[in-house]
Amino acid sequence: MPNQYSRAEAKSWARETFRGACNVIIPSYASDLGSLNEAAIRHDVRRNMELGFWGALLVSEAGTDLEEMRTFMEIALDEAAGRHRFLLQGVFDTTDDIIAMAREAQALGVDGMLLGHPNSFYPTSPQQVEDYTVDICEATDLAVVLFVVEHSNLRRLDVRGFPADVLERLTKVDTIVAVKYEVGRQQTTNTYETFRRLENADVLLSDPMEFNAPMWVDMFGMQWMGTSNYEYYGPYVPRLLELLHAGQREKAMEEYWRIQPARNARSATMSSGGANLVHRYVWKFQAWLNGYNGGPIRQPAMKLSETQMRTAADGVRKAGIAATDEPFADFFVGRNPG
């Protein structure tokens, strides 16, 4: 069913609706990789709800074509039956593809879109960044979360990683409801300055790095956090936000430090050098450790090494998270082989 908000209502709707942690669901495929695996996708949606997530980003960077992406959204929405929220990852080959898929998502009832850029997008001025974003937002009524991320290659236009004046103006666009600010990952002052600059803007502010959550909840009341592979930590991230917002800071920090071995392992397995490509195979394996389907994904994907698998598994076990003890070979088959 179509979305239950208008353009004029998008910001107020999001402020009421976006509360909690939004992780990711990577599409699952049949064993021959020739088609989507419906049973596996449904399995992952159910597991996502069991762990207490607000919703999930439906990942578009794992080999699906546009028709399959539409089917992926349909399956997830049908399984959730209105009990879960979803964002479309708005990263496709062309701007036209992004607009087309945003319209499909809106018609189906997906809640919003995390808006990135095609790989070929190479703006030579801040104005081109602004024009690109505004043009897409004008072409669809779907609520938008701006994806402010390092691999967009915009640091050459502003040392912060995204043109600051452009970002401030974009928060006034009627369908831009949140900012996922990730370019401050290596420099917390960057995120702090940006959040301070935008704290009175009518958008939600999200730093997806869970290790910063206690600080931003305290300082800026961050009510929604996403998107990332939080499922690696089991139910920890939704629980952390719940405790922080309930004022149970001491208990929240006990949980925070309990999962430090897993946090260290995640950091150790995420390195991609100059690839500028999220290691989806690692993410899917980390989800499998916590009960998700697992299974193969399509090219292009970075290779998953034995060292990465052992590091990830050891990290969650040391953190007291009940990870599976099934053989690693079972991951490549998946819990719902198709």
MITIDREN-916054 format. One record per atom (N, C-alpha, C): residue in one letter; x, y, z. Coordinates in steps of 0.02 Angstrom, whole numbers, plus 50000, padded with zeros to 5 digits. Layout:
REM MITIDREN-916054
AXYZ ...
REM end
This chain:
REM MITIDREN-916054
M500424994150000 M500005000050000 M500445006250000 P500215011849970 P500615017949967 P500765020750037 N501255025150039 N501445028150103 N500865032250133 Q500875032750198 Q500335036050234 Q500515043250254 Y500935046450214 Y501095053450227 Y501155057150161 S501035063650163 S501115067950105 S501795071350108 R501975074750055 R502605078650057 R502605083450116 A502065086850125 A502025091850178 A502065088650248 E501885082350253 E501885078950318 E502505074850331 A502955074250281 A503515069550286 A503955070850347 K504135077050360 K504585078450416 K504265076950483 S503645079150492 S503315077950556 S503165070450565 W502985067050510 W502875059850513 W503515056250534 A504075058150505 A504705054850522 A504895056050595 R504785062150619 R504965063650688 R504565059350737 E503965057650719 E503555053350761 E503705045950751 T503925044150691 T503975037150671 T504675034250678 F505185038150664 F505875035750664 F506135035750736 R506075030050769 R506315029450838 R506615022450847 G507265022250860 G507595015850869 G508175014950821 A508345008650809 A508935007050768 A508725003650703 C509025005950649 C508885003250583 C509514999750558 N509474993150550 N510054989450526 N509984988150451 V510244982750426 V510204981250354 V509974974050344 I509634972950287 I509504966150263 I509784965750192 I510244961050183 I510544959850118 I510144954450083 P509984955250018 P509574950249984 P509894943349985 S509484938249988 S509714931249985 S509504928349918 Y509924923649894 Y509824920749828 Y509744913249832 A509454910449779 A509454903249771 A510174900749765 S510274894349775 S510954891649776 S511324892649710 D510964893049654 D511294894149590 D511364901549574 L511154905849620 L511184913149614 L510754915849556 G510304911649530 G509914913649472 G509294917649490 S509094917549553 S508484920949573 S508524922449648 L508064926749670 L508014928149742 L507744921949778 N507914921549842 N507684916049885 N507164919049932 E506534918149915 E505994921249953 E505964918850025 A506034912350035 A505994909750104 A506544912650147 A507144913650119 A507704916350156 A507594923750174 I507314927450127 I507174934550141 I506654935150196 R506134931050192 R505624931150245 R505924929250313 H506364924450312 H506714922350374 H507084928250404 D507434932150363 D507824937750388 D507384943350415 V506824944550383 V506364949650408 V506094947550478 R505914941250484 R505674938850550 R506224939450603 R506834937650585 R507384938050634 R507514945350653 N507454949750605 N507564956850618 N507064959450670 M506444957350663 M505934959450710 M506054956350779 E506274950050781 E506414946750845 E506944950450884 L507434953250851 L507984956650885 L507814963750907 G507234966150889 G507014972650914 G507194978650872 F507384977550810 F507544983250768 F506924987150747 W507004993550739 W506474997950713 W506294995850642 G506814994050604 G506714992250535 G507384990650503 A507384990350437 A507994988450401 A508054992250335 L508674993350317 L508844995750250 L508864989650204 L508494989850149 L508504984550100 L509064986050050 V509604982150055 V510234983650021 V510174982449946 S510404987349907 S510384986849834 S511064985349803 E511574984649845 E512264983649820 E512494976449826 A512054971749812 A512244964749817 A512034960749755 G511994964249697 G511914960749634 G511214960249607 T510714963249640 T510024962949614 T509944967549554 D509534965449504 D509334970049452 D508724973849477 L508464978449437 L507924982849460 L507284978849475 E507124974049433 E506514970049444 E506584965849508 E507174963049518 E507284959249579 E507254963649640 M507484969749634 M507454974349691 M506734975849709 R506314976549658 R505604977549671 R505314971449707 T505494965549684 T505244959349716 T505504958849788 F506124960649799 F506424960649866 F506004965049913 M505824970949890 M505414975449931 M504734972249944 E504424969349893 E503764966349901 E503774960749953 I504274956449949 I504314950849997 I504404953450068 A504854958250077 A504984960850145 A504354964050174 L504014968050133 L503404971350157 L502854966350173 D502784961350132 D502264956350143 D502394952450208 E503034950550219 E503194946750280 E503094951050343 A503274957350338 A503214961750397 A502484963450412 A502064963750361 A501344965050370 A501214971150413 G501594976450401 G501494982750437 G501804983050506 R502164977850526 R502464977650593 R503184979950594 H503454982150537 H504164983750532 H504254989150481 R504784993050486 R504924998550441 R505484996750392 F505464999650332 F505984998250283 F506185004550246 L506835004950232 L507115010050188 L507405006650126 L507315009650069 L507645007550008 L508345010550006 Q508855006549991 Q509505009449979 Q509505012449908 G509495019049905 G509445022549841 G510125023549809 V510445017949793 V511085018049759 V511025013249700 F510965016149640 F510905012249579 F511365015149526 D511355012349467 D511845014149415 D511745021249388 T511125023649385 T510995030249357 T510495033949401 T510465040449391 T509975044549426 T509265042449407 D509155040849344 D508495038649322 D508285032249358 D508765027649368 D508615021549405 D508425023049477 I508775027649508 I508615029449577 I507905032249582 I507735036649536 I507055039649536 I506525034249524 A506655029949475 A506165024649459 A506055020049519 M506605018149552 M506535013649609 M506225017049669 A506355023549678 A506025027249732 A505275027449721 R505065028449659 R504345028449644 R504035021649656 E504405016449637 E504165009549651 E504095008449726 A504595010549763 A504595009649836 A504005013349867 Q503885019449845 Q503325023349872 Q502665019949858 A502575017449796 A501955014149778 A501835007849818 L502375004349836 L502314998149874 L502194999349948 G502425005149973 G502345006650044 G502985006450085 V503565006350051 V504195006950086 V504215013850119 D504495014350180 D504435020350219 D504865026150195 G505435024650165 G505875030050143 G506465027350103 M506915031850086 M507495030050046 M508135033150075 L508655029150081 L509315031750097 L509635033750030 L509725040150019 L509925042749954 L510675043549948 G510975039449904 G511685040049888 G511785042749818 H512305040349784 H512465042749717 H512675036949672 P512565037449607 P512855032549561 P513615032849564 N513935027449547 N514675027349549 N514975032449501 S514615034149448 S514885038749399 S514765046149417 F514435047349473 F514295054249493 F514935057649516 Y515145062849480 Y515765066349496 Y515645073949490 P515315076749540 P515185083949538 P515825087949543 T515855093449508 T516445097749511 T516315104149551 S515715104749580 S515555110549622 S515045108449673 P515015111949730 P514495110549780 P513795111349751 Q513705116049705 Q513045117149676 Q512795111049639 Q513245107349608 Q513035101249573 Q512795095949622 V513095095649681 V512865091049733 V512165092849755 E512045099249765 E511395101649785 E510865100349731 D511035101949669 D510565101049614 D510375093749606 Y510865089349610 Y510735082149604 Y510225079849657 T510335081949719 T509905079749774 T509205082649767 V509165089049752 V508515092349745 V508115089349688 D508455088049632 D508105085249574 D507785078449591 I508135074249627 I507855067749646 I507275068749695 C507365073149743 C506835074249792 C506205077249760 E506295081049707 E505715083849673 E505365078749629 A505715073349612 A505445068349566 A505055062849602 T505075062749668 T504705057749706 T504495060749772 D503945058249800 D503705060549864 D503955056349922 L504385051449908 L504645047049960 L505095050850009 A505015049450073 A505455052450124 A506175050350111 V506635055050122 V507335053950106 V507775054750167 V508235049950176 V508785050450224 V509405051850183 L509725057550194 L510325059250156 L510905054850179 F511265051950132 F511835047550146 F512475051550137 V512735054150193 V513335058250191 V513915053750210 V514275051250161 V514745045750172 V515395047050134 E515945044450161 E516605045750133 E516685043550061 H516405037650043 H516535035149976 H516155038949921 S515775044049940 S515485048349889 S515995053049858 N516595053249888 N517165056949858 N517035064449853 L516765067349906 L516615074449905 L517075078549949 R517575075349980 R518035079150022 R518435084149981 R518495082849916 R518855087549872 R518465094049864 L517805094049881 L517405100049877 L517345103649944 D517465100049999 D517435102850066 D517835098250111 V518295100950149 V518735096750191 V518345092650242 R517725094650256 R517315090850304 R517085084150275 G517055083650208 G516815077550176 G516165078550139 F515825084150151 F515205085850117 F515135093450123 P514935096850069 P514875104150073 P514385106350127 A514655109750177 A514265111250237 A513665115850223 D513755120950182 D513205125450167 D512665121950127 V512875117450082 V512385113550043 V511975109150090 L512315105850137 L511955101450183 L511445105350223 E511625111250245 E511155115250284 E510545117250242 R510655119050180 R510095120850136 R509655114750121 L509975109050112 L509585103050094 L509115100850150 T509285102550212 T508835100650267 T508165104150263 K508115109250221 K507485112850213 K507045109650159 V507315104950120 V506905101550070 V506365097550105 D505745098050080 D505175095450119 D505185087950130 T505495084050086 T505495076750095 T506145074150126 I506625078350139 I507235076150174 I507095076150248 V507065070150278 V506845069450347 V507405067750395 A507975065550369 A508525063650414 A509185064150376 V509725064650414 V510405064750387 V510805059250421 K511055054650381 K511515049550405 K512215052250394 Y512525054750447 Y513155058350440 Y513735053750460 E514105051550410 E514625046550420 E515325049050405 V515395055050377 V516055057450359 V516455059850419 G516145059950478 G516505061650539 G516785055650576 R516785049850543 R516985043650577 R517675044150608 Q518145047250574 Q518825047750599 Q518965054350635 Q518465058550641 Q518565065050672 Q517915067250705 T517835065450767 T517195066550801 T516995073850802 T517485078350803 T517325085550801 T516935087350738 N517075083850683 N516705085050621 N515965083750633 T515795077950661 T515095076350674 T514795081250725 Y515175082750777 Y514925087350828 Y514755094150797 E515215096850757 E515095103450726 E514475103250682 T514405097850644 T513835097350598 T513185096650637 F513175092450688 F512565091650728 F512385098150763 R512885101750788 R512745108150820 R512465113050769 R512725112850709 R512495117450657 R511775115850636 L511595109450638 L510945107350613 L510445105750668 E510615107050730 E510185104750785 E509495108050785 N509425113750755 N508765116950751 N508435115850683 A508765112150639 A508465110550574 A507925105250583 D507455105150538 D506895100450544 D507075093750511 V507595090650537 V507805083950514 V508065080150575 L508045073550570 L508355069250621 L509085068450604 L509505068350655 L510225067650647 L510445060850670 S510805057250626 S511035050550643 S511765049750628 D512145047750679 D512815045150669 D512755037550673 P512885033850619 P512775026650619 P513275022750661 M513805026050685 M514305022550725 M514025021450795 E513855015250812 E513525014050876 E513945016050936 F514615015950927 F515045017650984 F514995025051003 N514685029150961 N514585036250977 N513885037651005 A513455032551007 A512755033751025 A512665036951094 P513015034651146 P512895037851212 P513015045451210 M513525047451174 M513695054551171 M513145058551135 W512925055951077 W512445059851037 W511745059651067 V511565054351101 V510915054251137 V510925059451192 D511475059851230 D511535064751283 D511505071951256 M511885073151203 M511985080051181 M511445082551133 F511185077951091 F510725080151039 F510075076151038 G509995071651085 G509375067751088 G509265063151028 M509805060651000 M509755056450940 M509255050750952 Q508695050850917 Q508155046150930 Q508135040350881 W508485041050825 W508495035850773 W509205035250748 M509425029050741 M510115027850720 M510125022650664 G510475024250612 G510535019550556 G510915022850500 T511085019150452 T510975011950446 T511665008450447 S511685002350476 S512314998550477 S512144991350495 N512674987150497 N512564979950510 N512544978450585 Y512094981750619 Y512034981050691 Y511834973950712 E511544970150665 E511334963350682 E511904958950704 Y512524960850688 Y513104957050711 Y513124956750787 Y512864961950820 Y512854962250893 Y512224959350924 G511824955850885 G511194953150911 G510724958850930 P510404958550988 P509924963651008 P510234969751042 Y510894970151044 Y511234975251084 Y511064982351063 V511094984050999 V511014991050979 V510314993650993 P509774990050976 P509114992550997 P509054993351072 R509354988651109 R509324988951182 R509714994851209 L510284996351180 L510695002051201 L510295008451195 L509985009651137 L509595015651128 L509005015951176 E508695010351188 E508135010051234 E508355012151304 L508915009551327 L509165011251394 L509365018551399 L509705021051347 L509925028051348 L509325032751351 H508815031351312 H508235035751311 H507805035051374 A507885029451408 A507535028551471 A507915031551530 G508495034551517 G508895037551569 G509295032551610 Q509345026351586 Q509715021151623 Q510435020851596 R510785026351605 R511445026951574 R511945021851602 E511935020751667 E512415016051696 E512315009051667 K511705006851662 K511575000251634 K511745000151559 A511615005651525 A511785006151454 A512535005451444 M512925008551487 M513645008251479 M513925001451499 E513594998051543 E513794991051557 E513724986851494 E513174987751459 E513064984151396 E513574986351344 Y513694992751342 Y514164995651293 Y514854992351298 W515104991751359 W515774988851367 W515774981251364 R515204978251377 R515164970951372 R515304968551301 I515074972451252 I515144970051183 I515794972451150 Q516254975351189 Q516874977951160 Q517264972751120 P517314966451141 P517674961551098 P517364960951028 A516714961151024 A516374960950959 A516504967250919 R516494972950954 R516644979350920 R517344979250891 N517824976650929 N518514976250903 N518554971550843 A518184965950847 A518194961150791 A517884964150729 R517344967850738 R517014971050680 R517494975850646 S517844979750687 S518324984550659 S518884980950621 A519114975350648 A519664971650617 A519464968350551 T518814966950542 T518604963550481 T518324968250428 M518274974650443 M517944979250397 M518414982550348 S519074981750356 S519544985250313 S519464983250240 S519414988150197 S519354986750125 S519864990650085 G520354993850119 G520874997450083 G520575002850038 G520785002849975 G520525007749928 G519935005449888 A519615000049910 A519074997149870 A518455001649867 N518335005649919 N517735009749923 N517105005649911 L517104999649938 L516554994949930 L516434991649997 V515804991950020 V515634988850084 V515714981250076 H516014978050125 H516134970850121 H515494967150140 R515044966550090 R514394963550103 R514444956250125 Y514944952650101 Y515014945650121 Y515174945250196 V515604949650221 V515724949750294 V515084951450331 W514714956350307 W514104958350341 W513604952550342 K513534949050286 K513054943650284 K513274937850329 F513924936750333 F514174931550379 F514054933650451 Q514174939950468 Q514054942250536 Q513324941550555 A512874942750507 A512154941850520 A512004934350531 W512304930150490 W512194922850496 W512394920450566 L512924923050594 L513124921150662 L512574922250712 N512124926950698 N511574928650743 N510904926350717 G510894921050677 G510264917950660 G509954919950594 Y510264924550557 Y509994926350491 Y510174920750441 N509914921450381 N509964916050332 N510664914550309 G511064919750295 G511704918550262 G511604916850190 G512074912950162 G512014910850092 G512434915250046 P512504913049984 P512934916549936 P512624923049911 I513044927749891 I512824933749857 I513204934449792 R512944938549748 R513214939249681 R513824943949679 Q514184943449625 Q514714948249609 Q514394955049592 P514764960549600 P515434960849629 P515394960749705 A515814956749735 A515844956349808 A516554954449828 M516794957549881 M517464955849905 M517454948849936 K518014945449932 K518064938649956 K518044938350032 L517754933050058 L517704931950130 L518234926850150 S518694928950193 S519254924650212 S519114920750276 E519474915350286 E519424911450348 E519594915650409 T520104919950401 T520304924250457 T519734928950477 Q519394931850427 Q518844936350442 Q518274932550477 M518124926550454 M517584922750485 M517754920950557 R518364918650569 R518564916750637 R518574922850683 T518834928450658 T518854934450698 T518154936750718 A517694936650669 A517014938750683 A516674934150733 A516754927650724 A516434922750769 A516724923250839 D517384923850845 D517694924350911 D517484930650946 G517414936150909 G517224942550940 G516554942250973 V516044939650939 V515384939550970 V515354934551028 R515714929051022 R515704924251077 R516034927151140 K516594930651131 K516914933851189 K516474939251220 A516034942051180 A515594947251205 A514964944351238 G514914937651239 G514344934451270 G513714934351227 I513804935551162 I513244935251115 I513174928151090 A512574925551090 A512464918451076 A512504917051001 A513114916650976 A513234915350905 A513174907950890 T512994906250828 T512944899350808 T513624895850811 D513604889350824 D514224885350822 D514214880650761 E513784882050712 E513764878050651 E514414878950611 P514594873950571 P515194874550529 P515144880550482 F515704883850470 F515704889550426 F515444887750356 A515554881550334 A515314879450268 A514564880350262 D514204879650318 D513474880250316 D513254887350297 F513674892350313 F513504899150295 F513394899950220 F513824896850180 F513794897750108 F513204894050076 V512884889750115 V512274886350093 V511664890450113 G511674892850175 G511114896750201 G510624892450239 R510244895550283 R509774891850325 R509144889750287 N509014893050231 N508444891350189 N508684890250118 P509054884850105 P509334883850037 P508774883449986 G508874886849930 G508364886949878 G508634884549812 
REM end
